[in-house]
Amino acid sequence: MSSARRLVMAAAAAALTLGVAACGGSSGGEQQAPPTRTLTVSAAASLTDVYNQLKPQFEQANPGTTVRFNFGGSDTLAQQVVQGVPADVLATASTRTMQTAQQAGRIQGEPVTYATNKLQIAVQPGNPKGVVDLTSLVGPQVTESICAPAVPCGAATEAAERAAGVTLDPVSEEQDVRSVLQRVTTRNVDAGLVYLTDVKASNGQVQGVDFPQASAQGAGQNYLIGAVTGSQNADLANGWIQFVTGPQGDAALQQAGFALK
């Protein structure tokens, strides 16, 4: 476990202890309702299923708290945080996009790197086009969608293309990986470059094809999470980070197909 991850967990544990004490009852013995608060988490689109799974557990452990998600492309989310769009936590699918917010002074302390992901080619069930690797996507016989270069899945795709020595000619370049997946599930294209976890989340609507260049330098993705500077809910933000990087978060991430750091 990294030192940053240990520090976050220790701080969050202390914050949660204070929160429990504060909700303990009045001096007159009457139980007071906990204050109502909203925790806003801006997170990479590929985290949608895991975070939605963890949301009710966190809310139950923190009475009065509602977790609100803003899912999207990591590049867009980082820019929103830099511009001051309200958020308590930022969770990105690449180191580069987290650094955008860090360099602007918008992340408190060191973010935690807690999971990794890798690309797969999503195709129609049964793989009717016979896609076996990236070279199968070159030419007019297969239509494909990929992420735009500015977002992590797009940068990963470019790295895989360089490693394979191919240049794709996609029908579309999407702003987040779930939009690429949707293009395949709705049969608008034959294939799409998405993450392994997105294929798994489709519940059989697509089939994943592994390819060697998914392990090339720059093609794998690290997932980072950090508390946004100036958050009015710093204790909850640190609590969410501890929850995601703790045992319950680890279990949900692994079940979804992520690898842990």
C-alpha positions as CSV (number, residue, x, y, z in Angstrom):
1,M,0.0,0.0,0.0
2,S,1.4,3.4,-0.9
3,S,2.2,6.1,1.8
4,A,-0.5,8.4,0.2
5,R,-3.1,5.6,0.5
6,R,-2.2,5.0,4.2
7,L,-2.4,8.7,5.1
8,V,-5.8,9.1,3.4
9,M,-7.2,6.1,5.3
10,A,-5.9,7.3,8.6
11,A,-7.3,10.8,8.1
12,A,-10.6,9.5,6.9
13,A,-10.9,7.2,9.9
14,A,-10.3,10.1,12.3
15,A,-12.9,12.2,10.4
16,L,-15.5,9.4,10.6
17,T,-14.9,9.0,14.3
18,L,-15.6,12.7,14.8
19,G,-18.7,12.4,12.7
20,V,-20.1,9.5,14.8
21,A,-19.5,11.5,18.0
22,A,-21.2,14.5,16.6
23,C,-24.3,12.5,15.8
24,G,-24.5,11.0,19.2
25,G,-27.6,12.6,20.9
26,S,-28.3,15.8,22.7
27,S,-27.4,16.5,26.4
28,G,-31.1,16.0,27.2
29,G,-31.1,12.5,25.8
30,E,-33.1,13.2,22.7
31,Q,-31.7,11.8,19.5
32,Q,-31.1,14.5,17.0
33,A,-31.4,14.0,13.2
34,P,-28.1,14.2,11.4
35,P,-27.5,17.2,9.2
36,T,-28.3,16.8,5.5
37,R,-25.3,17.1,3.3
38,T,-24.5,16.3,-0.4
39,L,-21.2,14.9,-1.4
40,T,-20.4,15.6,-5.1
41,V,-18.0,13.2,-6.8
42,S,-16.7,13.9,-10.3
43,A,-15.6,10.5,-11.7
44,A,-14.5,8.9,-14.9
45,A,-17.3,7.3,-16.9
46,S,-15.7,3.9,-16.6
47,L,-16.3,4.0,-12.8
48,T,-20.1,4.4,-13.2
49,D,-21.1,0.9,-12.2
50,V,-18.6,0.5,-9.3
51,Y,-19.4,3.9,-7.8
52,N,-23.2,3.4,-8.1
53,Q,-22.7,0.0,-6.3
54,L,-20.8,1.7,-3.5
55,K,-23.1,4.7,-3.1
56,P,-25.9,3.1,-0.9
57,Q,-23.4,1.5,1.4
58,F,-21.6,4.8,2.0
59,E,-24.9,6.7,2.5
60,Q,-26.1,4.1,5.0
61,A,-22.8,4.5,6.9
62,N,-23.1,8.3,6.9
63,P,-26.7,9.2,7.8
64,G,-28.0,12.3,6.2
65,T,-25.5,12.1,3.4
66,T,-26.5,12.0,-0.3
67,V,-23.7,11.1,-2.8
68,R,-24.2,12.9,-6.2
69,F,-22.1,11.8,-9.2
70,N,-20.9,13.7,-12.2
71,F,-19.6,11.1,-14.6
72,G,-17.8,11.9,-17.8
73,G,-14.5,12.0,-19.6
74,S,-11.6,12.6,-17.2
75,D,-10.2,15.5,-19.2
76,T,-13.5,17.4,-19.1
77,L,-13.9,16.7,-15.4
78,A,-10.4,17.9,-14.5
79,Q,-11.0,21.1,-16.5
80,Q,-14.3,21.6,-14.6
81,V,-12.5,21.3,-11.3
82,V,-9.9,23.8,-12.4
83,Q,-12.6,26.2,-13.5
84,G,-14.3,26.0,-10.1
85,V,-17.3,23.8,-10.9
86,P,-18.4,22.5,-7.5
87,A,-17.0,19.1,-6.6
88,D,-15.7,17.5,-3.4
89,V,-13.9,14.5,-5.0
90,L,-12.2,14.0,-8.3
91,A,-11.6,10.5,-9.6
92,T,-9.8,10.2,-13.0
93,A,-8.8,7.4,-15.3
94,S,-5.3,8.7,-15.9
95,T,-2.4,10.3,-14.2
96,R,-2.2,13.1,-16.7
97,T,-5.7,14.3,-16.2
98,M,-5.4,14.3,-12.4
99,Q,-2.2,16.3,-12.8
100,T,-4.2,19.0,-14.6
101,A,-6.1,19.6,-11.4
102,Q,-3.1,19.2,-9.2
103,Q,-1.0,21.7,-11.0
104,A,-3.8,24.2,-10.7
105,G,-3.8,23.8,-6.9
106,R,-7.2,22.2,-7.0
107,I,-6.4,18.8,-5.3
108,Q,-5.7,18.7,-1.6
109,G,-2.5,16.7,-0.8
110,E,-1.4,13.7,-2.9
111,P,-4.1,11.8,-4.8
112,V,-4.3,8.0,-4.3
113,T,-3.6,5.6,-7.2
114,Y,-5.8,2.7,-6.5
115,A,-6.7,0.7,-9.6
116,T,-5.7,0.0,-13.2
117,N,-7.6,-1.0,-16.4
118,K,-6.8,-2.1,-19.9
119,L,-8.3,-1.9,-23.4
120,Q,-10.3,-4.5,-25.2
121,I,-12.0,-4.4,-28.6
122,A,-15.7,-4.6,-28.0
123,V,-17.6,-6.4,-30.9
124,Q,-21.0,-7.7,-31.5
125,P,-21.8,-11.0,-29.7
126,G,-20.4,-13.9,-31.6
127,N,-17.9,-11.6,-33.3
128,P,-19.5,-11.8,-36.8
129,K,-16.7,-9.7,-38.3
130,G,-14.0,-12.0,-37.1
131,V,-12.0,-9.3,-35.3
132,V,-8.8,-10.8,-33.8
133,D,-6.7,-7.7,-33.2
134,L,-6.2,-4.0,-34.2
135,T,-5.2,-4.9,-37.7
136,S,-8.7,-6.4,-38.2
137,L,-10.1,-2.8,-37.8
138,V,-8.1,-1.4,-40.6
139,G,-10.1,-1.0,-43.8
140,P,-13.7,-0.5,-44.8
141,Q,-14.9,-4.0,-43.9
142,V,-15.2,-3.1,-40.1
143,T,-16.5,0.2,-38.7
144,E,-15.3,1.3,-35.4
145,S,-15.6,4.0,-32.8
146,I,-12.9,5.2,-30.4
147,C,-12.4,7.8,-27.7
148,A,-11.1,11.3,-28.6
149,P,-7.4,11.7,-28.1
150,A,-7.8,14.2,-25.2
151,V,-9.5,11.7,-22.9
152,P,-7.7,8.8,-21.3
153,C,-9.2,6.0,-23.3
154,G,-8.3,7.9,-26.5
155,A,-4.7,8.4,-25.4
156,A,-4.5,4.7,-24.6
157,T,-5.9,3.9,-28.0
158,E,-3.3,6.0,-29.7
159,A,-0.5,4.3,-27.7
160,A,-1.9,0.9,-28.8
161,E,-2.1,2.0,-32.4
162,R,1.6,3.1,-32.3
163,A,2.6,-0.2,-30.8
164,A,0.7,-2.1,-33.5
165,G,1.9,0.1,-36.3
166,V,-1.6,0.8,-37.5
167,T,-3.7,3.9,-37.9
168,L,-7.5,3.5,-37.4
169,D,-10.1,5.5,-39.3
170,P,-13.0,5.6,-36.9
171,V,-16.6,6.5,-37.6
172,S,-16.6,8.6,-34.5
173,E,-14.3,9.8,-31.7
174,E,-16.3,10.0,-28.4
175,Q,-15.8,12.1,-25.3
176,D,-16.0,9.2,-22.9
177,V,-15.6,5.5,-23.0
178,R,-19.3,4.7,-22.3
179,S,-20.3,6.6,-25.4
180,V,-18.0,4.3,-27.4
181,L,-19.6,1.3,-25.8
182,Q,-23.1,2.6,-26.6
183,R,-22.1,2.9,-30.3
184,V,-21.4,-0.8,-30.3
185,T,-24.4,-2.0,-28.2
186,T,-26.8,0.0,-30.4
187,R,-25.1,-1.6,-33.5
188,N,-24.1,1.8,-35.0
189,V,-20.6,0.4,-35.4
190,D,-19.1,-3.1,-35.6
191,A,-16.4,-2.5,-32.9
192,G,-15.1,-0.1,-30.4
193,L,-12.0,0.4,-28.2
194,V,-13.2,0.4,-24.6
195,Y,-11.9,-0.9,-21.3
196,L,-12.2,-4.5,-20.1
197,T,-14.5,-3.3,-17.4
198,D,-16.9,-1.7,-19.9
199,V,-17.2,-5.0,-21.8
200,K,-17.9,-6.8,-18.5
201,A,-20.5,-4.1,-17.5
202,S,-22.4,-4.7,-20.8
203,N,-23.8,-8.0,-19.4
204,G,-23.3,-9.8,-22.7
205,Q,-24.4,-7.0,-25.1
206,V,-20.9,-7.0,-26.5
207,Q,-18.0,-9.5,-26.6
208,G,-14.4,-8.5,-25.7
209,V,-11.4,-9.3,-27.9
210,D,-7.9,-9.1,-26.2
211,F,-5.0,-7.8,-28.3
212,P,-1.3,-7.7,-27.4
213,Q,-0.8,-3.9,-27.7
214,A,-3.3,-3.4,-24.8
215,S,-0.2,-3.9,-22.6
216,A,2.0,-1.5,-24.5
217,Q,3.5,1.5,-22.7
218,G,0.9,4.2,-22.4
219,A,-2.0,1.9,-23.2
220,G,-2.7,0.9,-19.6
221,Q,-4.6,3.3,-17.4
222,N,-4.1,4.2,-13.7
223,Y,-7.1,5.4,-11.7
224,L,-6.5,8.2,-9.2
225,I,-8.7,9.8,-6.6
226,G,-8.3,13.0,-4.6
227,A,-10.2,15.5,-2.5
228,V,-10.9,18.9,-4.2
229,T,-9.3,21.9,-2.5
230,G,-11.8,24.1,-0.7
231,S,-14.4,21.4,-0.4
232,Q,-17.1,22.3,2.2
233,N,-17.4,18.6,2.9
234,A,-13.7,17.7,3.5
235,D,-14.5,15.0,6.1
236,L,-17.0,13.3,3.7
237,A,-14.6,13.6,0.8
238,N,-11.9,11.8,2.7
239,G,-14.4,9.3,4.0
240,W,-15.4,8.5,0.4
241,I,-11.8,8.1,-0.7
242,Q,-11.1,5.8,2.2
243,F,-14.2,3.8,1.3
244,V,-13.3,3.4,-2.3
245,T,-9.7,2.5,-1.6
246,G,-10.6,0.2,1.4
247,P,-11.8,-3.4,1.5
248,Q,-15.4,-2.8,0.3
249,G,-14.1,-0.6,-2.6
250,D,-11.4,-3.1,-3.5
251,A,-14.0,-6.0,-3.7
252,A,-16.3,-4.0,-6.0
253,L,-13.4,-2.9,-8.2
254,Q,-12.1,-6.5,-8.6
255,Q,-15.6,-7.8,-9.3
256,A,-15.9,-5.2,-12.1
257,G,-12.6,-6.3,-13.6
258,F,-10.3,-3.7,-12.4
259,A,-6.8,-4.6,-11.1
260,L,-5.8,-3.1,-7.8
261,K,-2.6,-1.0,-7.2
